[in-house]
Every structure is written in C-alpha cells, then in structure tokens.
Amino acid sequence: MSYQKLQPGTSGAISQLASMQAVVCHGPKDYRLETVDMPVIGANELLISIAACGICASDCKCHSGAKMFWGGDGQPSWVKAPVIPGHEFFGYVEALGEGAAEHFGVEKGDRVIAEQIVPCGKCRFCTSGKYWMCEVHNIFGFQRIVADGGMADYMRLPPTARVHRIPDGIPLEDAAIIEPLSCAIHTVNRGDIQLDDVVVIAGAGPLGLLMVQVAALKTPKKLVVIDLVPERLALAKQYGADVVINPKTENADAIVKGLTEGYGCDVYIETTGAPVGVTQGLEMIRKLGRFVEFSVFGSETSADWSIIGDRKELDVRGAHLGPYCYPVAIDLLARGLVTSKGIVTHDFPLTEWERAFALANSLDSIKVLLRPQPRSRETTSQGTT
C-alpha cells in the first residue's frame, strides 16, 4: 500500500514529513501497522493530525469478517481494501488546500472533527438534504483513498466532508466521543420520546450509555436500561436510568410489564447488536409502540413479523449515523450535560493496535481509543498530556 506525499506549496505543508504510521486493513483479520506516504490534499481539502480515534463495534465486526462489510452469497464487498480504518476521529488542521479555509470555515491549528460519511453531493439523497443516506455511501475508514480513516498520524478530509470545529475547553476524552454521541442523539430523536413514555434502552455499551444520557435529558416517565454487565448497569444508573435490569438474573419482560400495567414500554431502543435484543423488544413493547433499531449486526436476525403488523401495529424506525447532530453533541459536551467519564476506559498508541482491538472486542472495556504520540496542545480530563 502506498500514498503520495503532500504536494509542495500546499498551505501549511509539512515538507519534512514524507511518511506516517497507520493501521491498514487488507482484509478480514488482516490488519497491519505500516509506514505509508502522506496523503495528498487538493483544492478545498484539509490535512489533519489525529489526536485520537475510537474503536467502534463496527470496526471490530469488520475486522472479524462480518458479511455486511465483506459481502458474500453474491453480494460485493462494501469495504474497499487496503484502507486505513477509523471513523471516530478528531484532530488538528495541519495544512489547507487552495480555498479550504473559506470552504470549511477553519484555519490552521483549529481542532476539528468530520462526520462519518463522505457524501457524494449529487445523488437524490444528498441533493434533498438527506446526505447521511447518500447512495454512494463512502464512510471514513472503509473505502481506500476516497475515505481513508483516522487510525493514522494524519488524514485527508475531502471537499464534501462535513467538518465541525471543536471549541477549546472540551477535553480529549469528550472530543473523542462526539461521533458516537451524535449517533446516540439521532437514535433517541427517532424515538420521539414524550414526557409520559416508558423508554427501554437495550444494551449499555458505549452507544447505549450515551443514549441513556441523552434520553434522560428528555425526562421520560421511566427510563429503563437492560444489559448483562453489572458495571455498565451501575453507570446507566449514574447517567439517569430509573430502572436497570440484568436479564441473566431478572425477568426483563415481567419487570417492564409491571411498570406499565401490563401494556409494555412505549419506546424500545435496540443497541445490543445481538438477535435476542430484537426479539426481546418485540415482546416487550406495547401495541402501537415505537421500536428504534440502531445496532450493526454480525449475522442475520430472525423475528416473527406478524408481531410488527397484525398483533401490535408497531412503528419500526431505523437510525443511521448522526445527521445534523454534531453541533448538538458538541454543545451538550461543552455545557457538561453529557460526559465521557466512565465510558472512555482505555487508550493506546498506534503501535499497540492489536491489543486495543482485542480489548475493544471484549467486555473488559467500554470505549477504547487509539492515539498517535501525544501532543502537548491536547488536554485530557486529567490535564495536559
């Protein structure tokens, strides 16, 4: 794998750097730490130095070879390897292509984040403002060169990237969760939570715990969280859950029915990524309820569709990415209404990516970050690195 060097004469070019370190995905279970050439930036493009990049559950499922990423049974691969993974990144503007300052409204040295998707800007979804469902659907970290990701020292942001400035005062750990928090906000908004609703969030991983914080701000009648890990349930309580349930030891359906005079919850948000999270929700939700599906599944899930139609007439809603939610996420973090404390549990240098991925794909962590060599200008919640 090779990348071209940064073009001479580019505004803010780092001419002494010809190469960088990056984790490179060559295929399922074939990821390697490599030295690659610096990316080229052109007109209306940015080069950013990566401060941190989170490892998402979808990164782990891509690494393991899940069909939704790599295809099979007649379906083509969505991932275009070799590619640098990582879509939960943020960093600093290091160089600007011609017109980029005006195009993005940023300057050299600004701390920025780009949304996960690189919209084509031309399809019916992009031209109607629904860019997050872009038909081309390049996502950072999955398509080589056009959308290489943030598990690297540096990264190129193309002209159609949706870039947001991160204000001073937001520590590294909080800045690192802007992407998943934006997804959480969009998912909770899809649930259309009302003040008298009983809301169930199934799954208290990083996204689920962020959804708990966002849903608590909606002040529903009851906020219920279901998970198998006691430590995560304790965090959910800390973040505003009224009731937490461990289905290993408790009858989740009976408890929720007991809270709702036997009817079932009004809103069910599925973020377990496990088939049981779906079937459990279909049984637990009331007639005419709102079922929000967020998870990325590693395998197909079967359910009795007669529950959705004939028996309950459910409103089933998907949730994808975090459209129009990045400014909201940044504002909630800046105001201290949402926190990464307890969610970001580990960070590793790029050289220890294998250990980081293994930990991220276990129950021994919640959110794991990869970081290049720390820079003195970046602050954590504990102070300057």
N, C-alpha and C positions, 0 to 999 in steps of 0.2 A: 504494500500500500504506500502511496506517495502523494504528497500535497505540494503544490507550488509555493515558492517563497513569497513573502509580502512584497508587493511591487514597489520599486524605488520611487520616491517622490510622493508617496501617499501621505496625507496629512497625519502627523504624529507617528510615522512609521518607526518601527523598532528595528533598525537596519542591522544591529549587531546580532540579532536572533534569527538564525536560519532554520531552526527546527524546534520542536516542542515534544513533550511527553503526552501520550494519550492512550487510553484504553481503546482497543479496536475490536469490534465484533466481526468475526469472519464467518460465523455460523453458530448453530446451537451448540452450547458448551465449548465453543472455540473462541474465547476472548483472550486477547494478549495485550500486555503493556508494550508499546512500541515508541520509537522515536520517529516522528513524522515531520514533514516540511510544514512550515507555517502556511495557513490558508491565505489565499489572495482575497483582497477586498476591492470591489469596484465602486462605481458611482452609486450613491445612496446606500452604501453598506457600511457596517461597523465591524471593527475587530475589538473584542472584549477579552480581558484577562479574567479567568474564572476564579471567583472567591470560594465557592462551594457548589457542589452538585449532589442532590439527594438521590438515593437509590429507591426507585418505586417498585411496587409489587409487579407492575407490568414489565419492568426491567428484568426482574427475577424470572418471570414466566417466559419472556423472550429468550433469556439465557438457557432455560431448560428445554426450549424447543416447542412451545405451545403452538398448536395448529393455526390459531388466529393470527400469529405473526409470520409463520413459515409456510403456511399453506399445506397442501396435501389433498388427496382424493379429488384431484382435478382442479384445485384452487391454487393460483400462483402465490408465491411468497410476497407478502406486503413489505417485509424488511428487504432493503437493498444493500447487501454487504459487499465489500467491507465498509463498515460505518462506525463512527465514534458514538457510543451510546450517551444517553443522559438528556432528560428534558426538564429536570427540576433544578435549574442552574440560576445563578446570578453572578454579576461581575462588574468590572470597571471598563469604561470606554478607553481603549488604548490608542486607537487610530480610527480616522474617519475618511471614507472615500469622498470623492467630489460631491458636494451637495448634501451629504449625510447629516450635517449639523442642522440644516434647515428642515430636511426631510423628517427627521425623528425628533427634533427639538431638544437635542442633547449636545454636550460639549465633552471634550477630552477630560477624563478624570471623573465624570459622573458615574455614580453607581446605578446600574440598570438591570432590568430583567426583561426577557422577551417571552411572550405567550408560547405555549407548546407547539401550536400549529403554524405552519408557513403557508398562508393562503395563496391560491393561485391568482386571486383578484379578478378572474374572468368568468368563472362558472356561474350558474344561476343562483347558487347559494351565496357566493361572495358578493355578487352584484346586488343582491337583495338584503345585504346586511347580516346574513346568517353564515358568516365566514368560518365559524367553528365546524360546520358541516361541509366544508369545501370538498368538491367532488374529487379533486386530485389527491388531497389529504396527505400531504407531507407533514410529518411530525418530527421535530428535532430529536435526533438520536436513533432514527430508524431508516432514513434514506441517505445514502452516501453522497457527500459533497453538497447536494442541494439543501440538506438538513442535518449535517453532522452535529452531534450533541456536545454536552458540557463536561464530559469526563475527560478533560484535557486541560492543558495550561491556558490555551487560547481558543477562541471560537469566532466564526464569522456569522454575522446577522445580516441576511439578505434584505433587499428593498421592501418586500411585502411583510417582513416581520412586524409584529405589533409590540413595540417597545415602551416600557414604562420606567420612569425614574423612581429610585428608592430614596426617600429622604434620609438625611443624617439623623442619628438617634435610634434607628432601628438596628438592634444587634444582629450579628451574623446568623444565629440560630433562627431568629424570627424571619429575617430576609430569606433564609433557605426554605421556609415553608410557604412562601407566597403562592407558588404554583399549586400545591395540594390544597391550600386554603381556598384559593379561587374555585377549584373543583368542588370543594365542600359547600361553598356559598351557593353555587349554581344548583347543586343537588338539593339542598334544603329549600331553595326558592321554588324548585319544581314541585315540592310537596305542598306548596300553598298553605302553610301552617296557619291555623286560626287559633284565637285565644282559648277556645273551649275544646281543642283537639287533644286526644291522647296519641302521642307520637312514639313509635318504636324505631330505634336505630339498631339494626342487627350488624354487629361487627365493630369492635373497638380497636382497630388498627390505627395507623396514622390518620387516614382519611376519616374513619368513624369518629375518632376523638376530636378532630377538628369540626366535624358535623355536629357533635354534641355541643361544642361551644357556640356555634352559630345558631343552632336550634334553640338553645337556652335563651339567646337574645330575643327570640320570637315570643317568649313567655307562653308556651302552650300550657294547657291544664295539667298534663302529666308528661314527663319525658322519661322514656324507658330505654335502657341500653342492655343488649344481650351479647355476651361474649364468654369464651371458655377460660380466659386467663384472669385470675383474681386481681392481679396488679393493675391490669387495664380497666377492670370494673371500678377499682378504687379511684383511678384517675378520672373516669367518667363521672363519678360522684362529685369529685373535686371540681369538675368543669360545669356542673349544674344538673346532672341527671337526678331525677326524683327517685327512681327505682332502677336497680341493676339486677340482672338475672344471669346466673350461670347454669346453662341447660344440662351440664353434667350432673348437677345435684338438685336442680329445681325444675318444675314443670312450667316452662315459659308460657305455653298457651293458656294454662289454667290461671296463672297469675295475671296475665293481660286481660283475660275474660273477666276475672274477678274485679279488676279496676274499672270495667266498662259495662257492668250489669249484664254480662254475658254476650254483649254485642261484638266485641273485638275493637282493635285500635282504629283510629280514623286515618292515620298516615303510617305507612311502613316503608322504611328506607333500607334497602338491601345493599350492604357493603362488606359482606363476608368473603365473597369470591368462591363460596362453596355451594354446591347444589342444595344442601339442606337449608341454606338461608332463603332460598326461593320458595321451596315447598312449605317451610315453616310459616313464612309470611302470608302465603295464600290461605292457609288455615286460620291464621291469627287475625287477619284484617276483617273489618266489618263489611257488610253489604254496602255498595256504593263508595267504598273507601278509595284512597289514593295510594297506589303502590309505585314507589320510585326505585328503579333499578340502576345502580351505579357500577357494580363490580365488573372487573375483567376476569373472565373465567378461563381456566386452563383446559377445560373439557366441556362437552355439551351437557346441558341440564334438561331433564325431562320433568314435565308438570302436567297436571290434569287441567286442560284448557277450559273445560266446562265450568270450573270454578270461576274463571275470569268472566265468562259470558253468562251462561244460563243460571248459575247459582248465586252470583254476587254482583254482576254488572260492575266490575271494577274499572277504575280509571288507571291504566298502567302507563307510566311515563318513564322514558329513558333519561339519563343525564350523562352528558359527554363534555369533557373539558371544562373550562371556566370562562365562557364568553362574557365580556363586559364586566367581569367580576374582579379583575386585578386592581383597579383603583379602590374598590371597596375593601379588598383584602389588605392593601397597604394602609388604608385609613384605620381599619379596625386594629391592626398591629400598632400603628403609631399612637392610637388612643388607649392602648392597653386593654382592649376589650376581648382580645384573643391572644393566646400565648403559645409559644413553642415549649415552654418549660414542662418537662415530663415526657414530651413527645420526641424531641431530638435527644437520642440517648448515646450515640457514638459518632465519632468522626475519625477518618483515616486518610493518610496521604495516598496519592495515586498508586504508589509502589505497593501498597497493601490492598489493592482492589479485590483480590481473591478472598482474603479474609473478610473484607467488608461485605461482599456479595453473600458469602456463606452466612454471616450474621444477620444480614437483612432478610434472608430467606428462612429465618428461624423465629421462634417465639422468645428468644433471648434479647431481642431489641425491639424498638418501635420504629424510629426513623434513623437511618444511618447515612452520614454524609461522606463524600469524597472531597478532599481539598488538596490543591497544589501546595507548594511551600507557602506557609502563612506570610502575608504582607503586613507590615506594621500599621498601615492605614485602616485595616479591617478590625473592628471591635466585636467581641463576643458579649454575651450577657454577663460574663465574669470580668470583662475588661478588655484591654487591647492585647492582641496576640503578639 
